[in-house]
């Protein structure tokens, strides 16, 4: 199910919907009022997509949250009216190909019970899961770039050897890559090359190999997820790995969730966020972190923490 960011929603006045000329909107507002009576403090809004308004769809959210809990709709079909609840924890096998995260009912009380059961706030762990792709993608991009450069240099060196020689050595037991690199590093330090061009290829090989190793090490880093909330409040989750999760995220992330004030946030995180704030959304800085958007960041944790 696609998640919807709260900051991209426009709050609507339920009274306007209740007195709208469109009878579907009126009934949707009645459904929303029932939900508001059970789930205190929730708001209702529409996205920038005008289809929200046309299709009588309202997103349900808390203003302090990053993502809406889901959305509700009301529509009529062949003279029958249907209330729907769409939420991430709904798994509708009957509609798995079209609307797997939706349950509908003609009875408003049944729909209300569905809303109360499935419309849930996102946990910090779920927030991380939704935005972690930017961090993983940035680091993987650096790793891939340095790997390509190393491979290009290796190919340049390999092409200097005859195909017959490569064929013969392929049949033998060849030392591992690191052993080759260390020997070439020693050659560069001790040998006086007659051809500067050959020396440059070897030097490029060592440089690209070292860069690739540094990039690979980024995969082992951990980050602190930071989301700034109005009123100087902060949601943090530490110990977020650089690589995205596979399978059940609860088995992959074991970080600590903290809800605190800006003043209580460690100074190194405050400083990092101040710098990342100046970047564009989605921009990553190696050794510092990632800006997801103006309120959400991943800050590199110090080694040993």
C-alpha positions, 0 to 999 in steps of 0.5 A, a space after each residue: 500500500 502506498 503511504 501518504 505523507 501528512 505534510 502533503 495533505 490539506 485538512 478539510 472541514 468536515 462541516 463543508 463535506 457534511 453540507 455538500 451538494 454531493 450526497 456521497 461527500 455528505 455520507 463520507 463526512 458522517 462516517 468521518 465524524 463517527 471515526 473522530 468520536 472513536 479515535 480522538 484527535 484525528 484529522 481528515 485531509 485530501 492530497 494534492 491529487 484532485 482525485 481524492 476530492 472527486 472520489 470522495 476519499 479522505 486520509 486519516 491522520 494525526 498532525 504530528 505524524 509523518 504518514 497518514 494512517 490510511 484513508 476512507 471512502 464512500 461510494 454508491 454502486 447500482 443503488 447501494 452505498 459502500 463505506 471503505 477503510 484502506 490501511 496497511 494492516 488490512 490483507 483482503 484476500 478477496 481483492 488481493 489483485 485490486 485492493 488488497 488493503 481495503 475492506 468495505 461494508 454497507 453498514 456504517 457500524 461495521 465499517 467503523 469497527 474496521 476503522 478502529 481496528 486497522 487505522 494505526 499510527 506508524 511506529 518509528 520502525 515503520 517510518 524507517 522502513 518507508 524512508 530507508 530506501 534513500 539511504 540504502 540507494 545512496 550508499 549502494 550507488 557509491 559502492 557501485 561507482 567505485 566498484 566500476 572504476 576498480 573493474 575498469 582499471 582491472 580490465 585495462 591491466 588484464 588487456 595488457 596480457 595475452 589471451 593465451 596467458 589468461 587461459 593458462 593462469 585460469 587453470 591454476 590456483 590463483 591467490 586472492 585479490 587482496 594478495 595481488 593488490 598487496 604485491 602490486 603495492 609493493 612493486 609500486 613502492 620498490 620498482 623503477 618503471 621504464 614506462 610511466 604509462 604502465 606505472 600509472 595503470 598500476 597506481 590507478 588500480 591501487 587507488 580504485 581498489 582502496 576507494 572500493 574498500 572504503 565504499 564497501 565499509 559504508 555498508 557496515 555503518 549504522 545511522 540514527 533516524 531523526 524526525 523533527 516534530 512541531 513544538 521542539 519534539 524529536 523522534 529518534 531511532 538509533 542503530 539503523 543499518 545502512 542496508 535496507 531490511 529483507 523480510 520482517 523488519 522487526 528481526 533486522 532493526 534492533 535500535 532504540 526508539 526515543 521521544 525527546 526534545 530538541 535540547 536533549 538530542 546529542 550535540 553531534 546529531 544537532 550539528 549534523 542535522 544543521 548541516 544536512 538541513 542545507 541540502 536538497 531532499 534525498 541528498 547524501 553526504 558520506 561520513 555525515 548522513 542523508 536528508 530525506 526531507 526538511 523534517 527527516 534525517 539519517 545521521 551517521 553514528 560514531 564508530 564504537 557506539 
